[in-house]
Amino acid sequence: MKNAPARLMGAAAHRTMHAMKPGIALKFFLAILLAAAVAAAAMAVATRLSFQWGFLGYLNQVDAQRLDELAARLATEYRRSGDWQFLRDDYAKLRALALPPPTIPRLALLDAEGRTVVGNPELAAEGAVKPIVVDGGTVGWIARAPLRRLSGAADVSFQQKQLRASWLTAALALALAAGLAVVLGRAFVTPVKRLADATHRLAAGNYATRVPVESQDELGRLAADFNRLAETLERNETLRRRFMADVSHELRTPLAVLSAELEALEDGVRPLTLESLASLRGEVNALGKLVGDLNQLALADVGALAYRKQTVNVVPLVQQALESYRERFAERDLAVETALAGDARIFGDADRLVQLFRNLLENSARYTDPGGRVQIALRREDGRAILDFDDAAPGVPAASLPHLFERFYRVDASRSRANGGAGLGLAI
């Protein structure tokens, strides 16, 4: 009793730890949400980079068109002045000619010999260069450096608005993914929880538990497999209970007979004679045979029944089993007809096969009407050896055929154990 509080505290701690563990629904939700967050972030970053480089490319294309216009205006001014002296070191006039926009920091004007008139001379090496043509001759060159980053206030403001819109779109997509994760998580987890609850009921012994099969996917197949397992367990439980009831009933009868006869001997009602001892011996033998049969069934159920298999000829085995029953057949005036020509070699256990043949012959000896016949024939079909055991009336009703190999099953339930046995021969 001293350890009871410790066990209770341990069980409570186990339940607390189990409750603290995230469930499959939360894991499923977080997995989808994390995947959606990564996808949204990647989409936002990709959108930002794509927009940035695309917008810069667009502005550079606009600048290239304006460079053509600027070259035309410079040609007009050159034709009017006759040289570049009007622009030499005059950034203000070049800026006026370049408007809009004022891109003078990225412009350079070179004369026909390539000397810098105004602007940065290094731009001719890295930017786009446009010739200035006057009356069919090149009088100079206008160079423009490519735009590498946004500098105008309007351009930067437009870019920021687009980036905010992309992040807002990503956030909305993430929220939508979270909602879908909740819906999909419930759709996925509900059958799993239902199956888990059903498993707990099944483990508690409620073998009538079933789960609905609502799909054809892996969860649907799992539910169908669970139902088949539950059906098997329910059938086995039914057989076990019936088996235990049959065993207790079968054991009760010989024990009751033994107890009654012993009491009669003790009370002097029945004298102790060889006949009374033989009767007791018969009941003990019947009880021992029943226990032995049950033991063999138990060994067969757990796969522990010993076999010594080898290549054997079944014909001598049938004849061996038949010889042990000829006297009984003669007592009941049963004619035996055999058609066992040739050999039939199979891979099997000779002792178990003889036991099988004797069980069949025992049924014929018990239940065939006197004056009847027993026929045993060997035939071969598709590489197989088939033994036919056929006896005379009374036959087995068609309704009883599916139950012949069930334990403790008797075609005629009214038969006594002395005449009908325990109903284990065919089951064995």
C-alpha positions as CSV (number, residue, x, y, z in Angstrom):
1,M,0.0,0.0,0.0
2,K,3.0,2.3,0.5
3,N,3.7,2.3,-3.2
4,A,0.1,3.2,-4.2
5,P,0.5,7.0,-4.0
6,A,3.7,6.7,-6.1
7,R,1.9,4.6,-8.7
8,L,-1.0,7.1,-8.8
9,M,1.5,10.0,-9.1
10,G,3.3,8.1,-11.9
11,A,0.1,7.4,-13.7
12,A,-1.0,11.0,-13.4
13,A,2.4,12.2,-14.6
14,H,2.2,9.8,-17.6
15,R,-1.3,11.1,-18.5
16,T,0.0,14.7,-18.1
17,M,2.9,14.1,-20.4
18,H,0.7,12.3,-22.9
19,A,-1.7,15.3,-22.8
20,M,1.2,17.7,-23.4
21,K,2.3,15.9,-26.5
22,P,1.1,17.5,-29.7
23,G,-1.6,15.6,-31.5
24,I,-1.5,14.5,-35.1
25,A,-4.0,17.3,-35.9
26,L,-1.7,20.0,-34.7
27,K,1.3,18.3,-36.4
28,F,-0.6,18.2,-39.6
29,F,-1.7,21.8,-39.3
30,L,1.8,23.0,-38.5
31,A,3.3,21.0,-41.4
32,I,0.9,22.5,-43.9
33,L,1.3,26.0,-42.4
34,L,5.1,25.7,-42.4
35,A,5.1,24.6,-46.0
36,A,2.8,27.4,-47.0
37,A,4.9,29.9,-45.1
38,V,8.0,28.8,-46.9
39,A,6.3,28.9,-50.2
40,A,4.8,32.3,-49.5
41,A,8.2,33.7,-48.4
42,A,9.9,32.3,-51.4
43,M,7.2,33.7,-53.7
44,A,7.5,37.1,-52.1
45,V,11.3,37.2,-52.4
46,A,11.1,35.9,-56.0
47,T,8.5,38.5,-56.8
48,R,10.6,41.2,-55.3
49,L,13.7,40.2,-57.3
50,S,11.7,39.7,-60.5
51,F,10.0,43.1,-60.1
52,Q,13.2,44.9,-59.2
53,W,15.2,43.5,-62.2
54,G,12.2,43.8,-64.5
55,F,11.5,47.4,-63.5
56,L,15.1,48.3,-63.9
57,G,15.1,46.7,-67.4
58,Y,12.0,48.7,-68.2
59,L,13.6,52.0,-67.1
60,N,16.7,51.2,-69.1
61,Q,14.5,50.6,-72.2
62,V,12.8,53.9,-71.7
63,D,16.3,55.6,-71.3
64,A,17.4,53.9,-74.6
65,Q,14.4,55.5,-76.4
66,R,15.1,58.8,-74.9
67,L,18.8,58.5,-75.9
68,D,17.6,58.4,-79.5
69,E,15.6,61.5,-79.0
70,L,18.5,63.2,-77.3
71,A,20.8,62.3,-80.2
72,A,18.4,63.9,-82.6
73,R,18.1,67.1,-80.5
74,L,21.9,67.3,-80.2
75,A,22.3,66.9,-84.0
76,T,19.8,69.8,-84.5
77,E,21.8,72.0,-82.1
78,Y,25.1,71.0,-83.7
79,R,23.8,71.9,-87.1
80,R,22.8,75.3,-85.8
81,S,26.1,76.0,-84.0
82,G,28.6,74.2,-86.3
83,D,30.6,72.6,-83.4
84,W,30.3,71.4,-79.7
85,Q,31.6,74.6,-78.2
86,F,28.2,75.6,-77.0
87,L,28.0,72.6,-74.8
88,R,31.6,72.2,-73.7
89,D,31.6,72.0,-69.9
90,D,28.0,73.3,-69.9
91,Y,26.2,70.7,-67.9
92,A,23.1,72.9,-67.5
93,K,22.5,73.0,-71.3
94,L,23.1,69.3,-71.6
95,R,20.7,68.7,-68.7
96,A,18.1,70.9,-70.4
97,L,18.5,68.9,-73.7
98,A,18.2,65.6,-71.8
99,L,15.0,66.5,-70.0
100,P,12.9,64.7,-69.1
101,P,14.3,63.2,-66.9
102,P,17.5,64.9,-65.8
103,T,19.9,62.0,-66.3
104,I,23.1,64.1,-66.8
105,P,25.1,62.1,-64.2
106,R,24.8,59.0,-66.5
107,L,25.4,60.9,-69.8
108,A,28.6,61.8,-71.6
109,L,29.1,63.7,-74.9
110,L,32.1,62.9,-77.1
111,D,33.1,64.7,-80.3
112,A,33.9,62.9,-83.6
113,E,37.5,62.2,-82.4
114,G,36.2,60.6,-79.2
115,R,37.3,63.4,-76.9
116,T,35.0,64.2,-74.0
117,V,32.9,67.3,-74.5
118,V,30.9,67.1,-71.3
119,G,30.2,64.3,-68.8
120,N,32.1,61.3,-67.5
121,P,34.4,59.9,-70.2
122,E,34.3,56.4,-68.7
123,L,30.6,56.0,-69.6
124,A,31.6,55.3,-73.2
125,A,33.3,52.1,-72.1
126,E,30.5,50.7,-70.0
127,G,27.2,52.2,-71.3
128,A,25.3,52.4,-74.5
129,V,26.7,54.7,-77.2
130,K,24.6,56.4,-79.9
131,P,26.1,58.3,-82.9
132,I,25.1,61.9,-83.6
133,V,24.7,62.2,-87.3
134,V,24.6,65.6,-89.1
135,D,24.2,65.6,-92.9
136,G,25.3,62.0,-93.2
137,G,28.4,62.4,-91.1
138,T,29.1,61.4,-87.5
139,V,29.9,64.6,-85.5
140,G,29.9,63.0,-82.1
141,W,28.7,60.3,-79.7
142,I,26.3,60.3,-76.8
143,A,26.9,57.7,-74.1
144,R,24.5,56.5,-71.4
145,A,25.4,54.4,-68.3
146,P,22.8,51.6,-67.5
147,L,20.6,52.2,-64.5
148,R,21.7,49.8,-61.8
149,R,19.5,50.9,-58.9
150,L,16.4,53.1,-58.4
151,S,17.2,56.6,-57.5
152,G,14.2,58.7,-58.5
153,A,11.7,59.3,-55.7
154,A,8.8,58.3,-57.9
155,D,10.5,55.1,-59.0
156,V,11.4,54.2,-55.4
157,S,7.9,54.9,-54.2
158,F,6.4,52.8,-56.9
159,Q,8.7,49.9,-56.1
160,Q,7.9,50.1,-52.4
161,K,4.2,50.0,-53.2
162,Q,4.6,46.9,-55.3
163,L,6.7,45.2,-52.6
164,R,4.0,45.9,-50.0
165,A,1.4,44.5,-52.3
166,S,3.5,41.3,-52.8
167,W,4.0,40.9,-49.1
168,L,0.2,41.5,-48.5
169,T,-0.5,38.8,-51.2
170,A,1.8,36.4,-49.5
171,A,0.1,37.1,-46.1
172,L,-3.3,36.5,-47.6
173,A,-2.1,33.3,-49.3
174,L,-0.7,32.1,-45.9
175,A,-4.0,32.8,-44.2
176,L,-5.8,30.9,-46.9
177,A,-3.4,28.0,-46.5
178,A,-4.0,28.0,-42.7
179,G,-7.7,27.8,-43.3
180,L,-7.2,25.0,-45.8
181,A,-4.9,23.3,-43.3
182,V,-7.6,23.3,-40.6
183,V,-10.2,21.8,-43.0
184,L,-7.8,19.2,-44.5
185,G,-6.5,18.4,-41.0
186,R,-10.0,17.7,-39.7
187,A,-10.8,15.6,-42.8
188,F,-7.5,13.6,-42.3
189,V,-7.5,13.3,-38.5
190,T,-11.2,12.5,-38.0
191,P,-11.0,9.0,-39.5
192,V,-7.7,8.4,-37.7
193,K,-9.2,9.4,-34.3
194,R,-12.2,7.3,-35.1
195,L,-9.9,4.3,-35.8
196,A,-7.9,5.0,-32.7
197,D,-11.1,5.0,-30.5
198,A,-12.3,1.9,-32.2
199,T,-8.9,0.2,-31.5
200,H,-9.2,1.1,-27.8
201,R,-12.7,-0.4,-27.7
202,L,-11.4,-3.5,-29.5
203,A,-8.5,-3.8,-27.0
204,A,-11.0,-3.6,-24.2
205,G,-12.8,-6.7,-25.5
206,N,-15.6,-5.1,-27.5
207,Y,-15.1,-7.2,-30.7
208,A,-18.4,-6.0,-32.2
209,T,-16.6,-2.6,-32.9
210,R,-16.6,-1.5,-36.5
211,V,-15.6,1.7,-38.3
212,P,-17.1,3.1,-41.5
213,V,-15.1,2.8,-44.7
214,E,-15.6,6.2,-46.3
215,S,-12.8,6.2,-49.0
216,Q,-10.8,4.0,-51.2
217,D,-7.4,5.5,-50.2
218,E,-4.9,4.2,-47.6
219,L,-7.2,5.2,-44.7
220,G,-10.1,3.5,-46.3
221,R,-8.1,0.3,-46.7
222,L,-6.9,0.6,-43.1
223,A,-10.5,0.9,-41.9
224,A,-11.5,-2.2,-44.0
225,D,-8.5,-4.1,-42.6
226,F,-9.5,-3.1,-39.1
227,N,-13.1,-4.4,-39.7
228,R,-11.7,-7.7,-40.9
229,L,-9.5,-7.9,-37.8
230,A,-12.5,-7.2,-35.6
231,E,-14.6,-9.8,-37.4
232,T,-11.8,-12.4,-36.9
233,L,-11.4,-11.6,-33.3
234,E,-15.2,-11.7,-32.7
235,R,-15.4,-15.0,-34.5
236,N,-12.5,-16.4,-32.5
237,E,-14.0,-15.2,-29.3
238,T,-17.3,-16.9,-30.2
239,L,-15.5,-20.1,-31.0
240,R,-13.4,-19.8,-27.8
241,R,-16.5,-19.4,-25.6
242,R,-18.3,-22.2,-27.3
243,F,-15.2,-24.3,-27.1
244,M,-14.9,-23.7,-23.3
245,A,-18.6,-24.5,-22.9
246,D,-18.2,-27.7,-24.9
247,V,-15.1,-28.7,-23.1
248,S,-16.7,-28.2,-19.7
249,H,-19.8,-30.1,-20.9
250,E,-17.7,-33.0,-22.3
251,L,-15.6,-33.3,-19.1
252,R,-18.6,-33.0,-16.8
253,T,-20.3,-36.1,-18.2
254,P,-17.6,-38.7,-17.6
255,L,-16.6,-37.1,-14.3
256,A,-20.3,-37.2,-13.2
257,V,-20.4,-40.9,-14.2
258,L,-17.2,-41.6,-12.3
259,S,-18.4,-39.7,-9.2
260,A,-21.8,-41.6,-9.2
261,E,-20.2,-45.0,-9.6
262,L,-17.7,-44.3,-6.9
263,E,-20.4,-43.1,-4.5
264,A,-22.4,-46.2,-5.3
265,L,-19.4,-48.4,-4.4
266,E,-18.7,-46.4,-1.3
267,D,-22.3,-46.7,-0.1
268,G,-22.5,-50.4,-0.9
269,V,-25.3,-49.9,-3.4
270,R,-23.1,-51.5,-6.0
271,P,-20.6,-54.3,-5.2
272,L,-17.0,-54.0,-6.1
273,T,-16.7,-56.5,-9.0
274,L,-14.7,-56.9,-12.1
275,E,-17.7,-55.5,-14.1
276,S,-17.8,-52.3,-11.9
277,L,-14.0,-51.9,-12.2
278,A,-14.3,-52.3,-16.0
279,S,-17.0,-49.7,-16.1
280,L,-14.8,-47.3,-14.1
281,R,-11.8,-48.1,-16.4
282,G,-14.0,-47.3,-19.5
283,E,-15.0,-43.9,-18.1
284,V,-11.3,-43.1,-17.2
285,N,-10.2,-44.2,-20.7
286,A,-12.9,-42.1,-22.3
287,L,-11.8,-39.1,-20.2
288,G,-8.2,-39.7,-21.0
289,K,-8.9,-39.9,-24.7
290,L,-10.9,-36.7,-24.6
291,V,-8.0,-34.9,-22.7
292,G,-5.5,-36.3,-25.3
293,D,-7.7,-35.0,-28.2
294,L,-7.9,-31.6,-26.6
295,N,-4.2,-31.6,-26.1
296,Q,-3.6,-32.3,-29.7
297,L,-6.0,-29.6,-30.8
298,A,-4.2,-27.1,-28.5
299,L,-0.8,-28.1,-30.0
300,A,-2.2,-27.7,-33.5
301,D,-3.6,-24.3,-32.7
302,V,-0.3,-22.9,-31.6
303,G,1.6,-24.7,-34.3
304,A,3.4,-27.0,-31.9
305,L,2.1,-30.3,-33.2
306,A,5.2,-32.3,-34.2
307,Y,5.5,-33.7,-37.7
308,R,8.0,-36.0,-39.3
309,K,7.4,-35.5,-43.0
310,Q,9.0,-37.5,-45.7
311,T,8.1,-39.1,-49.0
312,V,5.6,-41.9,-48.2
313,N,3.3,-44.2,-50.1
314,V,-0.3,-43.7,-48.9
315,V,-1.6,-47.0,-50.1
316,P,0.1,-49.1,-47.4
317,L,-0.9,-46.6,-44.8
318,V,-4.6,-46.9,-45.8
319,Q,-4.3,-50.7,-45.7
320,Q,-2.6,-50.5,-42.3
321,A,-5.5,-48.4,-40.9
322,L,-8.0,-50.7,-42.6
323,E,-6.6,-53.8,-41.0
324,S,-7.2,-52.5,-37.5
325,Y,-10.9,-52.0,-38.3
326,R,-11.7,-55.2,-40.2
327,E,-12.9,-57.0,-37.1
328,R,-15.2,-54.1,-36.2
329,F,-16.6,-54.0,-39.7
330,A,-17.2,-57.7,-39.6
331,E,-19.1,-57.3,-36.2
332,R,-21.4,-54.8,-37.9
333,D,-21.7,-56.8,-41.1
334,L,-20.1,-54.1,-43.2
335,A,-18.6,-55.0,-46.5
336,V,-15.3,-53.3,-47.4
337,E,-14.4,-52.6,-51.0
338,T,-11.1,-51.2,-52.0
339,A,-9.6,-49.9,-55.3
340,L,-6.0,-49.1,-54.3
341,A,-4.0,-50.1,-57.4
342,G,-0.5,-48.7,-57.8
343,D,1.4,-46.4,-55.6
344,A,0.7,-42.8,-54.5
345,R,3.8,-41.2,-53.1
346,I,3.3,-37.9,-51.3
347,F,5.3,-35.7,-48.9
348,G,3.7,-36.2,-45.4
349,D,3.8,-37.6,-41.9
350,A,3.0,-41.3,-42.0
351,D,1.7,-41.4,-38.4
352,R,-0.6,-38.4,-38.8
353,L,-2.0,-39.9,-42.1
354,V,-2.8,-43.2,-40.4
355,Q,-4.5,-41.2,-37.6
356,L,-6.5,-39.4,-40.2
357,F,-7.5,-42.6,-42.0
358,R,-8.5,-44.2,-38.7
359,N,-10.7,-41.2,-37.8
360,L,-12.6,-41.6,-41.1
361,L,-12.9,-45.4,-40.7
362,E,-14.1,-44.9,-37.1
363,N,-16.9,-42.7,-38.3
364,S,-17.9,-45.4,-40.9
365,A,-17.8,-48.1,-38.2
366,R,-19.9,-46.0,-35.8
367,Y,-22.5,-44.6,-38.1
368,T,-23.0,-46.9,-41.1
369,D,-26.1,-49.0,-40.8
370,P,-25.4,-52.8,-40.3
371,G,-25.2,-54.7,-43.6
372,G,-23.9,-51.6,-45.4
373,R,-20.7,-51.2,-47.3
374,V,-17.5,-49.1,-47.0
375,Q,-15.6,-48.2,-50.2
376,I,-12.1,-46.8,-50.4
377,A,-10.7,-45.8,-53.8
378,L,-7.6,-44.1,-55.0
379,R,-7.6,-42.0,-58.1
380,R,-5.1,-39.6,-59.7
381,E,-6.0,-36.2,-61.1
382,D,-3.8,-33.3,-62.3
383,G,-0.7,-34.7,-60.5
384,R,-2.6,-35.3,-57.3
385,A,-3.6,-38.4,-55.4
386,I,-7.2,-38.4,-54.2
387,L,-8.6,-40.9,-51.7
388,D,-12.3,-41.3,-51.7
389,F,-14.0,-42.8,-48.5
390,D,-17.6,-43.7,-49.2
391,D,-20.0,-45.5,-46.9
392,A,-23.6,-46.5,-47.0
393,A,-26.6,-44.9,-45.3
394,P,-27.2,-43.0,-43.3
395,G,-25.5,-40.1,-45.1
396,V,-24.6,-36.7,-43.8
397,P,-27.3,-34.0,-44.4
398,A,-26.2,-31.3,-46.8
399,A,-26.8,-28.7,-44.1
400,S,-24.3,-30.4,-41.8
401,L,-21.5,-30.7,-44.4
402,P,-19.9,-27.2,-43.7
403,H,-19.8,-28.1,-40.0
404,L,-18.2,-31.5,-40.1
405,F,-14.7,-30.3,-39.1
406,E,-15.9,-28.0,-36.3
407,R,-14.9,-29.0,-32.8
408,F,-17.5,-31.0,-30.8
409,Y,-19.9,-31.0,-33.7
410,R,-22.2,-34.0,-34.1
411,V,-24.6,-34.5,-37.0
412,D,-27.0,-36.0,-34.5
413,A,-26.8,-34.1,-31.2
414,S,-28.8,-36.8,-29.5
415,R,-26.1,-39.4,-29.9
416,S,-24.5,-40.6,-26.7
417,R,-20.8,-40.4,-26.2
418,A,-20.6,-44.2,-26.2
419,N,-22.0,-44.2,-29.8
420,G,-21.0,-40.9,-31.1
421,G,-17.7,-39.8,-29.5
422,A,-16.8,-36.3,-28.6
423,G,-16.9,-34.8,-32.1
424,L,-13.2,-34.1,-32.2
425,G,-11.9,-36.7,-34.7
426,L,-12.4,-34.7,-37.9
427,A,-11.3,-31.5,-36.2
428,I,-8.0,-33.1,-35.3
